[in-house]
């Protein structure tokens, strides 16, 4: 050792290295773009950076559990950070908020990587270049949109800001409203992308148009949103699927109703089946009965189930739906006799919620208590829309974990377009136009071929759903009907809380929910949505600390946190 006082042993030649110029080609650029798409499902990094269910595309924690659609489910001691969000005990050090933040900015960084290396890739044609830029900007707009609706004031990072050689380059203030920049990205994508893509999953002109229209809706910019939505409608490219449930199974992925959906795949060589719908990996019946044996999260609320009740006219009970509960087997032993609710119901209920006595897809009749980990905590119901069918096991499920499946998440579908147009029509005093769009949705739901059936082929419950036949003259009532229809159509799909906030009715709706649900779920007693604070989640504390430049944080916390 004394004779070896040289530091030459530190000069180790690497076994392999990526030279800058070797990355500057068409194949690598496309691989980087696919990598940017891959973060739509929230899974990209090693365990510990963030978990998939903190970042999943369907926002089940932030859009559904934090609303009146769903309980966290399972038991109190499992994933307590979700319980804190559900109870509006919301703090900036909750790891879920940081997970979502990091996942979305990882996606943005990948988009910027594409845009920075693309000019150096000389083997890319001009047409390909324009397409790549448009897809990268669509994704960047989407990821920023997710951050905007979660946290409101967030930094916008593009390829001119991000410097891979300067770790401080992205430490910029969150003091500017980024809606205009989100719109610019989505508009640029809309103007270039083709109406149809040759590969499913790639963003199209209409995916960009719908996302841009949604951004305008969040800002109540109705004329701008309407023009885009009508263009999608008039394209003739989309229609409602004949059966509602064809939007929620793997064999009907990318159907005629789908405008943009997150692509999942299994048994494709990826480690651990991580290309499946990993963001929903917790959200299966706990007992399983052959479905799974884990994990019991994301249980539909009693309030949501009650919202599917209909009157003698087959219409929703807009103001009285929660006066009495759809009966369940709460507290009844699984082996005890049980008679399902006999009242009239919207048939979409049983494609959204698993409840005792009703077929659970093609797994057999939902047994109630044996599918639920703790009824006294999470209630008697199970989630359904993302679950695989028994007949899909194999080709559409991961061999090592059947909870990971290839049932895509339909982020935007044609029913969104119609109900957004109905929403705009109400605000523009075209109430009869709005009624027509809502009836389009209800007409599809009323298709008997789309009802859940018993083994004998008869309707599994007393389904009664009709169209609105009376002329709409009351604007407030029309608005309530449109908003209620959106809840029924998209229940348990992660949109509810964000819709309530953009409609400006989050406080009144959720506080009424907690007042009643607190009598059913003890942990919700006394919960309050604070108007002016809880519309947005807090900027993650660790990200504020990480934003420091010369000892001063560049990020500012949201009001009330």
N, C-alpha and C positions, 0 to 999 in steps of 0.2 A: 504494500500500500504506500509506504514511504517513497518508493521508487516510481510511483505512478501519479505524480502530482500534476497531471495534465487534465484539462477539461474537455479533451477531444471526445471523451465517451458521451458527452452531451450532444454531440453532433450526429444524431441518428437519422439516417436517410429514411423517409417514410416509405412504407410498402407500396402506397398508391396515393395519387393526388389528382384533384380535378384542376386542370389548368384553365384559366379564364376563357381562352379562345375555344376550348373544347366544349364549353357550355353554350356557345353562341351559334346555335343552329336550330332548325325547325323542330326536330324531335324533342330536344330539351325544352324548348319553349312550350310545346304542347303538353309535355309531362308536367311542367310547372303549372299550366292552366288547369290540368286535371287535378293537380294537388290543391288548387284554389277551390275547385268544386267540392273536393273531398271533405272540406271543413263544414259544408252545409249540415252534415249529420253530427257535428260536434266532436268528432273523434280523430285525433291526429297525433297526440303527443304521448310520451311515456306516462304510465300511471303515476299520479302524484301532482302533475302540473294542473290538470283539472279533470274531472270525471265526465263521462259522456252525458249523464243525466243532468248535469249542471248546464250543459250547452246544447242539448238536443234540439233538432230543428222544430219540433212540435211545441216547444215552450210549455210543457205540461205543468211545470212548477210555477212559472211566472204568469202564465195566461189562464190556467185552469184552477190549480190548487189555491192560488192567491185570489180567486174570484168565488162566485157562488156555484160554480159547476162541480167542484170536486173537493174531497178531503185528501189529505196526504195519504191516509189509509195505514195499513199494516198495524204496528203497535207504536206506543208513544216513544219508546227508546230507540227506534230505528230511524236513522237520518234526522236527528233533531234540528239541523239547520233548516230543513223544509218546514218542520213544525213551527219554528219561529216566524217564517215568512207567512204561513197560513194564518197565524194568530196576530199578524201585523205587529209583532215584536221585532221590528225591522231595524237592524244595526249595520253599520258600514263595514264591520269586520266579519260578516257572514260569508263563509267561503263560497257559497253559491253565487253571490254577486260577482266575486272576483273571477270565478270560473267562467261565467258568461262573458265578462269583459275580456278576459284573456283569449277565449276562443274566437270571439268576433274580431279582435285586433290581429290574431294570428291569421285569420282569413284575409283581412285587409293587407297584411304584409305579403301574403302569397300573391295577391293580385298585383301589388306594386312590384314584386320580383319579376312577374311576367312583363309588365310594362317597361321596366328598366332594361331588361336584357333583349327585348324584342328588336329595338333598332340596330343591334349588333348582329342579329341573325340574318345574314345576307342571302340565305337560301329560301327565305320566305317570300312568296309572291305578294304583290300589292293587295290582291283580293283576300288572301289568307291573313295578311297583316291587319287589314281593316276588321275582319271577323274576330280575330284574337283580341284586338283592343276592345271591341264592343262587348265581347263576353266577359273580359276581365273587368270592364267598367260596370257591367250589370252586377257582377258579383260584389264588387266593391261598394256599389250603391246599396245592395241588399244588406251587407254586413253592417254598414253605417246606419241603415234604417233600423235594424235590430237594436243597435245601441241607442239610437235616438228615442225609440219608443220605450226602452227600459229606463234610461237615465236622463233623457232630455239634453242637457248641455254636455256634450262630449267633443273631444277633438276630432277634426277631420284630417286624415293622413293620406296624402296621395304620393305619387312617385317623385314629385318635385321636393317634397318635404323629407321623405325617408332616405337617409344616407346610410348604407350598410357599413360604412367606415367610421361613422360617428354615432356612438350609442346615445348621445344626447339629442340627436336630431328630431326625434318624435316627442320630446318633452315640451309640448306647446300648450298654451292655456286653453281652457274650455269655456271661453268667454264670447264665442260667436255662434249664432244659430246656424246649424249646418244643413237645414232643409234645402237651401238653394244649391248646395254642392251635391247633395243626394240626387236632387232632381236633374242636375246637369249630367251626372253619370248615367242615370236611367234614360234620359232623353237621348244621349249619345248612342246608347245601346239600341234603343228603339229605332233610331234613324238608319241603322246599318244592318241589324240582324235580319235574317230571312224569316218569312212567316212560318216556315217549317224547317226543322233541322233533320239531317240524315241520321244522327245519333240521338236516341232518346236521352233526356236529361240535360242536354245543352240548351241554354236559354234561347228562345226565339224572339222575334219582334213583338209577339203578343204577350209573352211573359214579361218583357220589359215594359210594354204599354200598361199591363195590368198592375204591375208593381208601382209604376209612376202614378197611375190613377189612384192607387191606394195612398201614396204619399200626399197627393192633393186632397184626398178625403180627410186625412189626419189634420190637415190645415183648413178644412172647410172651404176649399177652393173648388166649388161644385162645377162651374162651367168647364174648367180645365179637365177635371176628372171625367165628366160626362162625354166630352169629345173623344177621349181615348177609349172609354168603355163601349161607346156606340160603334167605334171603328172595329173593335174586337167582335162585337155582336154581328155587325154587317159583313164581316169577313166570310161568314158561312163555314168557318173551319171547326166550330165547336157546337155541341148541343148537350143537353142533359142526358146522361145515361138513362136508359129505360128503367133501371132498377137502382134505387138509392144505394144499396149495399155494394154495388159494383165499384164504388169509390173506395172500398176498404178491404180489398183482398188482392193477394199477389197475382192471381191469374188474370186479373183485369187491370194491372198496372198500365199507366200511360194510355188510358182509354180516351174516348171521344170528348169527355168532359174535362180532361186534365189540361190545364194551361201551363203550370209549372209544378213539378213534383221532384222531391229528393229521392234519388235512386239508391236502393239498397240491394246488395247481392250477398250470397252465401256460397260456401264450398267453392270458392274461387281462388284458393291458395293463400288468402290473407290470413295472417296470424290470428287465432282465436275468434274467427268469424267477425272481425271488427268492421267489416263493410255491411253487415246486417243492420237492422234498426236498433242499434246499440243504445241510443238515447232513451228507449223505452224498456230497457232490459229488466227494470225493477217492477214493471207494471203488468203483472199477471196474477191470476188467482193463486192464493197461497197453497190451498190444498190440492188444486190441480185436477184431480180426477182423470189424469192422463194428459191434461193440457200442459201443466208445469208443476213444480213443487216450490216455486218461489216467485214473487216475493211479497205480494199483497199490497203494493202501493197503488195510488191513483184511483181511489174509489169514488164513484159518482155520489154526489150529495143528494139528500132527500129533496131539497129544493129543486134540483135539476129534474129529478124523476117526476115531481109534481107538475113541473111546467109542461109535461107532455099530455096532461089530461085535456080532454076536449068536452065541449058541451053537447047538448042534444042536437045542435046544428052542425056538429063536426068541426067547430072552430075553437081556437085556443081560448082559455079563460085568462084573458090578459091581466086582469086585476085581482082575481079571486083564486088563482090556481093553487096558492099555498095555504088556503084556509083549512084544508084537510089533506091528510097524507094518503098517497097511494099506499095501500097496505103492503107490508113486507113480512118476512119471517123473523124480524128483530126479536131476539130473546126466546125464540121457539127452537127447541132441539131439532137437529137435522132429521131425526127419525120420527118426529111427531107429525101428525096430519097437518096439511097446510093448503089453503085454498087461495090461489092468486087473485089479485084485484079484479073485480068484475066490471068496473066502470069503463067508460069509453076512453080510448087512448089514441094518440098519434102513433102510427106504426113505426116511425123513426126511433121511438124509445127503445125498442128491443133490438135494434142494430147498434145502439149506442151504449146500452146498459145491460149487464148480465144480472138477472134477478130470478129468484127461486120459482121453479115451475115452468120456466120458459126455455126452449132450446138455446144452448150456448154455442152458436155457430153449428158445426156438425159434430160436436163433442158429446152430444146428449143433453138431457135436461139439466139446467143449472141447479145444483143441489142446495144452494143457499149457504147455510152456516159452514159446511165443510169446505167451501171455496174461500172462506174469509178467515183471516188470522185472528181478529178480535172484533166481533160485531159491536161490542159496547163502545169501542174506540172509533172504528172506521165505518160503522154502518154495515148493512147487509148486501151491498151491491158490488159488482165487479166491472172493470172497464172492458171494452169490447172491440173498438174500431181498429186497433193496431194488432190484434191477436190473430195468429195464423189458424187456418182451418185444419182439421185432422187430415183432410184429403190433400193438404199442401205439405204435410210433413214429408221430408225427403228432399225433393227438388227445390223447395222454397224455404227450408229451414236448415240451420247450421248443424252439422252432424254432432258436434261436441256440446251444443247447448240449444235446445229447440226454441228458447225464447228469442234467439237471434234469427230473424227471418227476413225475407226479401219483399215484404209488404211495404211498398213505397209510401212516403208521406206526401199527400196531395196538398201542397202549400197554397196554391191558387187553382181553383177550378171554375168552370163556367157558371155554376150556381152563385159564386161570389160576384161575378160580373152582373148577373141579373138582380141580385139583392142590393148591390151598390147602386145600380141604376134606379132601383125603387127608392132607396134612401135619398138620392139626389132629387128624384121627382117630387117627393114630399116637400123637401126644402124649397123647391121651385114652384110650389102650389099646383102641381100636376097630379092630384091625388088619384085620379082614375088610371093614369099611366102606372103609378106605383102599385095600385091594386092588381093590374094585369101582370106585372112582374112577380108579385108575391103568389098569385094564382098559378103561374107557370111552375113555381117550386112546389106548391101544394098538390098540383095535378100529378106530378111525378111521384110524390110521396104516397098518393092515393092509389097507385097502380097495384092491384091485388097480387100480381105476379111477384111483387117486391116485398110482400109481407113475410114475417117470420112464420114458419109453418110447423105444426106438430108432425110427429111421425106418420100420422094418418093423412097428412096433406091439408089439414084445415088451419085457419088462422090461429096462432098461438094465444091470442088475447082478443079482447073486444075492441077491435080497431075501428075507429070512425074518424075520418078526416075529409073535409069538404073545402071547396073554394069559397072565398068571400063573394057573395052574390049581391049584397046591398051596396049601393053607390057610396063611395067614401066622400064625405063632406066636411068632416072634423079633422083638421090638420094634426092636432095633438094625438088623437086616437089613431090616425093613420101612421104617424111616426112610431107610436108604441107598437103597432101591429108589425111594422117592418123590422123594428129592432127585436121584437119577440121571435119573428121568423128566423132572423139570423142566429139567435141563440139555439133554436131547435135544429136548424140545418147543420150548424157547425159545432155542436156541443162536444166537449172533451177533445177539441182539436187545437187548443192553446190560444184561441183568439179572444175569449170572453173578456178578460180584464182590460185588455188594450182597447176593445170596443167600448166598454163602459167609460173609460177615461176619455176617449176621443169624442164620445157623445155628451160628455159633461154630466153624467148621472152616476158616476162611480160611488160617491159618498152616500147618496140617498139609497141606492140599490143595495150596496153591500152592508150598510148599517141596518137596513131592514132585514137582510138575510141573517146577520149575526144575532139580532134580537130574537129571532125564532130558533135558529140552529143552536143557540146557546142553551136552549132547553132540551136539546137532543144529544149534543156533543158537549160534555162538561168543559172541555178545553177552549171552546169558543164563547163561553159565557163572558160577557163584558168586553169582548173584542170591539174595537172601534177603528173605522177608516177615517183618518184625519184629513179633512178637505184642505187643499193647499199644500199638503206634504206628501201624502201617500200615493198621489197620482204617478209619482216616479220613485224608483228605488235609489238608494244612496250610491254615490260614487265609491267604489271599494277603497277602504282605508289604506290598504297596502299599496294601491296604485297611486294614491295621493302622496304617500311617503316616497315611493319610487320616482315620482315626477320632479323631485327636488333638483334644482340647478343652483349651485353655490349656496346651498343651505335653505333655499326658498322653494316651496312647492309651487308648481305651475298649474296644478289642478285645484279647482275650488269645489267644496262640497255643496250638494244640493240643499235647499232650504229645509230647515227642520231637523237635519241630521248632524 
